[in-house]
Amino acid sequence: METEKGKPAVHKLISEEDVAVALAKYIADLSDKSVKGKGSFSVALSGGSLIHTLRKLLEPPYKNTVAWSKWFIFFLDERVVPLDDPDSNYKLAYDGFLSKIPIPPGNVYAINDTLSPERAADEYEARLKDLVKRKTLSISVTNGFPKLDLMLVGMGPEGHVASLFCWHFQRYEKKRWVTFIKDSPKPPSKRITFTFPVINSASNVAMVITGEDLASAVKVALGTHSSDFIPLPVQMVLPEGELTWFLDMDAASKL
Ligand SMILES: O=C1O[C@H](COP(=O)(O)O)[C@@H](O)[C@H](O)[C@H]1O
């Protein structure tokens, strides 16, 4: 799909099923291009409904054709709970997606769940820095933040993305790669999250948004009367790479 420079591509699809189909093709194409070009594909996963929407990648033709062994998986945000807790984004992703495809376990970067939020954020950031040093991850030449190939971003009804919430200062973080929050308005309260400079340094960002409860925030982010007075977190997703929105009819209903 051709887009005007700097403008996102917006796919308005009918159902969540159609979003899942389009998303699988988009991801498989990016993976193919990245693996052919540099031998690897780095992906950051959100939690929530996104994981279910990845289901078409688990079916033919993708299940057998995607170069899974070249994938590196990161978590855009994570709840600071044990990795086997029902609230863990890792557990959600593992049970619903990662356990069904042959990504080498060493390529999946879960948080260290024995640490406090502060230390877990520091430790995750240190691991990213080490991967940059070892050239597993590249770096943005414009700002020195890590440059992942793809961020798969979900959104909450009030416009939060990752664990970057409306009335929390973490969304204005300019230096850290990974930060923490101990009073998340959405439980569980303790979380770590990529910062906007990291999200916005990605080569590709996909906003994967389905359901009527998200329509108002979509209108603010993409509508003709979108406000930037106090931007919602979702309005701060402005990557130097390509931004692509996948919406179902319900999420797009107020546009
Ligand atoms: O708490 C979180 O919420 C958002 C949105 O989740 P959804 O269930 O409304 O799709 C999610 O993207 C984030 O990763 C998660 O930690």
The ligand as an SDF file (V2000), in Angstrom:
LIG
                    3D

 16 16  0  0  0  0  0  0  0  0999 V2000
   -2.1340   -3.8450   29.9920 O   0  0  0  0  0  0  0  0  0  0  0  0
   -1.9480   -3.9030   28.7890 C   0  0  0  0  0  0  0  0  0  0  0  0
   -2.8860   -3.3770   27.9500 O   0  0  0  0  0  0  0  0  0  0  0  0
   -2.6350   -3.1090   26.5660 C   0  0  0  0  0  0  0  0  0  0  0  0
   -3.9690   -3.2220   25.8430 C   0  0  0  0  0  0  0  0  0  0  0  0
   -4.4880   -4.5210   26.0660 O   0  0  0  0  0  0  0  0  0  0  0  0
   -5.8440   -5.0380   25.3980 P   0  0  0  0  0  0  0  0  0  0  0  0
   -6.2130   -6.2800   26.1560 O   0  0  0  0  0  0  0  0  0  0  0  0
   -6.8550   -3.9490   25.5620 O   0  0  0  0  0  0  0  0  0  0  0  0
   -5.5410   -5.3580   23.9670 O   0  0  0  0  0  0  0  0  0  0  0  0
   -1.5730   -4.0120   26.0000 C   0  0  0  0  0  0  0  0  0  0  0  0
   -1.2290   -3.5720   24.7060 O   0  0  0  0  0  0  0  0  0  0  0  0
   -0.3660   -4.0440   26.9220 C   0  0  0  0  0  0  0  0  0  0  0  0
    0.6850   -4.8080   26.3850 O   0  0  0  0  0  0  0  0  0  0  0  0
   -0.8020   -4.6470   28.2350 C   0  0  0  0  0  0  0  0  0  0  0  0
    0.2500   -4.7880   29.1750 O   0  0  0  0  0  0  0  0  0  0  0  0
  1  2  2  0
  2  3  1  0
  2 15  1  0
  3  4  1  0
  4  5  1  0
  4 11  1  0
  5  6  1  0
  6  7  1  0
  7  8  2  0
  7  9  1  0
  7 10  1  0
 11 12  1  0
 11 13  1  0
 13 14  1  0
 13 15  1  0
 15 16  1  0
M  END
$$$$
